[in-house]
Amino acid sequence: MNVLHVGPKNFPPNHGGVEKVVYDLVMGMDQAASHVLTEWENDSPWPRAQVLQRGILKAVRQIRQYCRDQSIDVVHLHKESFTPHALLLSLKGVKCVLTVHGCGWRLARWPLHYRVAIFLMDWLACLWGPDVVFVGQRDWRLFKRLSFFRPVHFIPNGVNGDRHPPASPKTGIVYLGRLSPEKNIEGLARAAESSGVPLDLYGPFDKHDPGFRKAVLKLLQGCTHVRWRGAVSFDKVRQTIAGYRAFVNPSFSEGLPVSVLEAAAEGLYLILSDIAPHRLLGFPACSYVDPSRISFADVPWDLLDGEGNCEHVKTAFSLDGMIQAYRDIYEGTA
């Protein structure tokens, strides 16, 4: 079976949860010959990786031509922003799977007309066209009711449950992922600095907002407790996380964050924004903070024991389970 994955920013991944899911599917599914079209240009060692053209119509034409040239059986589009592509490809008879890693229409700060348009496209995709997969339980429950008799799928992201021994005694807290306004990095840095909490930030800045990068770097110049450590090679992410006591993710909206699962698998205590997607994860060793007014006042600093999170990852967010679920969908779609 030939599967074309469309939508990761880069391959191999660079701190992005979507990119990590694509990587795990490509590397973990021996039965499929996997191809990748990335959003960003990169020197990928993968022999079947190309860069996706900009613009919906150009991208759709490229995908269709690629399918003809490479005898692709299933096109797997990742992220909600590729819903229009999935609908157009389905109209042309291309077998598609669309994974929605988070619903952008839930972001209240976006213009209302934009949110309505995105919601309607998601709904249309659930009613007709691609096989739609949601990684967030809340999103899946909603569209399961709205799709009437057509099934939509719920496949939570999964991670490897094996732990990495820390190179030194655990200390401080860490954020690891893409640095973007949606993750509320500025609010996080201010909260950590004002509380005197040692915080290390890892990851690349989102390329869509260069002004945000400048604002964050200017803020960090005046911080003594918060440091940006830069990007980490994808194969060093887990062992980097393992050296900290707690992992923080104060984002305004999420689907199912892979970085949170990886931190939990390493036995870290979790400090997450108080949003439904985080609450539904059900981690036993976790504190929740208001993402609009981040405060660490209620975090039990003397009791940061995340051991219970390890077993929860193994049972609820298995990597093998995720790969098998997608394999079943591919075989049913093709």
N, C-alpha and C positions, 0 to 999 in steps of 0.2 A: 504494500500500500504506500502511495506517495502522498505526503501531507505537506501543504505549504502554510507556514505560520506567518501572519502579517501583523505588524504593529509594534514589536518591541523597539525601543529607541536604539538599542545596540545589542550585539551578540558577539561574544559572551556578555553577560549582564554587567552593569556598573551601578549597583546599589538600588536598582528599580525592582519593585515587587513583581510587576508584570514581566519584566525581562527574566527574572529568576524562574517564574513559572514556565515560560517558554523554554528556557534552557533545560529545566528538569524534564519537560515532556520530550524534547529532542533527544536528550542523552539517556532517558529512562525507557524509551519505547523502541526496543530492538526490532519489533515487527514492522516498523514504518521507516521509510526513507524520508527524512525530514529536510525541508527547504525553508529558508527564512528570508523575508523582506523586511529590512529595518527602516526606521524613520530617519535616523542620523547616519551620516557617513562614518565608517570606522574600518580599520584594518582587521577584519575578522579572519581568523584562521580556518573557519568552517568553509569547506569547499562549495557548499550550496547556499551561499548568503549573498544577497544583493541589496541595494538601497532602493527604497520605494520612491517613486516620483511624487512630486508635490501636486496637489489638486486632486479632487475626487475623481473626475472623469479620466485624467491621465493615469491615475493610480489603478482605476478599474480596468482600463485598456491594458496596462502593463500586466496586471494579475491574470487577465484572460489569456494574453499571449503566452505568459509563463506557463499557465496550465496546459495550453496546447503543446508547447515545446517540450515540457517535462512530463507529460502524461499524469498530471496531478489528479488524484482521486477526491481529495477533500481540502478545501481552503479553510483554515482556522484563523479567524480575525480576533485580535485581542484588543480590548478597550471599547468603551462606549462611543468614542469618536469615530469608530469605523462602522457604526451602524448603517450610515448611508451606503457605504461600499458593499456591505453584506446584502442590503436590499437590492441594489442594482445588479450585483452578481447573481443573486437568486433569480431575478427577472430574466437573466440571460441563460438560466439553466445550470449554473455552477453550483455544485454541492458545497454548502457553507456551514460552518459552526461559528457562532459569535459568542465570545465570553465577555460579559459585562463585569469588570473588576471594581466598579463603583459607579453610582448614578450621579452624574453632575447636576442634574436638575434639582437635587436636594440642597444645593448650596444657595442659601438665602441671599447672599451678596451678589449673585449673578442677576442680570436683568430678567424680569418676569417673562417677557416674550421669548427670550432665549431658552429659559427653563421649560416653558410649555412646549416649544418645538422639539427639544430633546426628549421630553417625556413621550410625546406623540410618536416619535420615531421608534423609541424603545417598545412602545405598545404595539405598533404596527409590526415590528420584527417578531414579537411574540405571537401575533395572530397569523402571520404569513411569512414564508421565506426561510431564513436560516434556522438551524437548531440553536436555540438560545440557552446559554448557561449563565447563571448568576453565582458569584462566589460569596455574596453576602446573603445571609438568611432573611434579613428584613426585606431586601429587594425581591428576592425569590417569592416570598409569601405574598407580596403585593401583586406581582404580575402573574402568579399562579392563579389568583382569583380573577384577574382581568383577561386572561387568555382563553377563558371558557373551556372548550374541550381539547384544545391543542396543548400538549405537554411542554412545560419549560423545565429546565434542569437546575438542580442545586448541587454544585461540586465545590466544597470548600478547598482552599489552597492547602497543600500539604508540605511538610518539611521532613528531612531526615532526623530521626530522634536521637542519634548518637551524639554524645557530648564530647567537647574538647577540653582537656585540662588547661587551666589558666597558666600562663608563663610566670606569673607573680601573684602575690595575694590580691584578692579582689578589692577594688576601691572605687569610689565615685560613681557617677551615673553617666549614661551614654545615650546619644541619639545617633542612629546610623540609617541613612537613606538619602533620597534626593532632597536637597534643600530648596524649598519653594514656599510661596506665601500660604498655600493650603495647609502646610505643616506647622504654621505659626512659629517659625524659628525665632523671630524677633521677640515675641512674647515669652518664649521659653528661655531665651538668653537673659532677658531682664529679670525673670523670676528666679533663675538660678543665681545670678549675680547678687540680687538684693537679699537672698537667703543665705549666701555664703556656701552654696552647694557646688562642689567641683563637677563640672559638666564638660564632656568632650563631644564635639560634633564631627561626624564623619560623613562624607558624601560629596557629590558634585552639585553645583548650583544649577537650577533649572535654566535652560537657555532661553525660555520664552520671556524672561523679565530681567534684563541686565541691570535695571535700576534697583531691583531687590537685592542683588548681589552686593552692589555698592553700599546700600543701606546697612546690610548685615555686617559687612566687613568694617564699616565705620563704627558701628555699635560695639563690635568685639574689641576694637582698639582701646576702648575705655574699660574693658572687663579684666579682672584679675582671676576670676574663678572659671570663666568659660573660654574654651579654645576650639578653633576649627582645625582639625587634624588633616583635612584634605580627603581625597578619595582613597579607597582601599580596594585592592585587587579582589575580584569576586571570590576567589578561592581562599582568601584570608579573612573573609567577613566573620565567619563563625568563631574562629579562634580569637579575633579581635574583641568581639562582644563578650567572650567568656572571661575576659579580664576585669569585668565591672560588676558591681553589686546590683545595679538596677538599670532597666531600660525605660526610656521615656518616649512617648509618642503623643504629642498634644494636638494632633490634626483636627481640623474642623469637620472633615468627612472622610469616610473610608469604605472600602468594599470588604476585603479581608487582608490586612497588612501582613505580608510575608515576614518582614523584619521583626514584627512582634512575635510571630510563631518561632522564628529562629532564636530570639532572645529567651523565650520561655523554654525552648528545648535545651538551652545551655544553663538552665537553672537560675535565671535572673528574676528578681522581683520586677513587677511591671508597674509603671506609672502612666496611665492612659487618659486621654481626654474622655470626658463623660458623655459619650454619644452611644446610640443604640448598637451600632456595629461592634463597638468594643465590649459593651455589656454582654452581648449575645455570645461572645467567645467563651465566657464562663470560666476564666482562669481563677484559681483559688487564692493565689498570692498576688494581689493587685490593689492599687489605689487609683481613684478616679479624680480628675481635676477638671475644672471649668476651662475649656479652651479659650474663652474670651477674656478670662481673668485668672491666669495660671497662678496657683499658689501651692507651695509644698508644705503648708502648715499641718495638714492632716496625714502626711506620710510618716509611718512608724519607722524612723531611721534606725532605731536599735533592734528592729525585728525584720530586717529585709531578707527573709528566707524564701527563696523561690523554688525550693525542691518540689513542691506539689505541682508546679507548672509543667515539670518534665513529663510526668506520667500523663497529664491531661493532653499534651501534644501528641503523645504516642497513640492514645486511644481515639482522639477526636480529629486530629489533623495529620493523618498518615500520608506520607509521600507515595507509598505504593498504592494506597487506596485512591488517591487523586489520579494517578497515571492509569490505573485500571478503569476508572469511571470514564475518562476521556477516550480510552481505547474502545470501550463499548459503544460510545457515541459515534466515533469514526466508522466503526464497522457497520453500525446501523444506518449512517448517513450515506456511505459509499455504496 
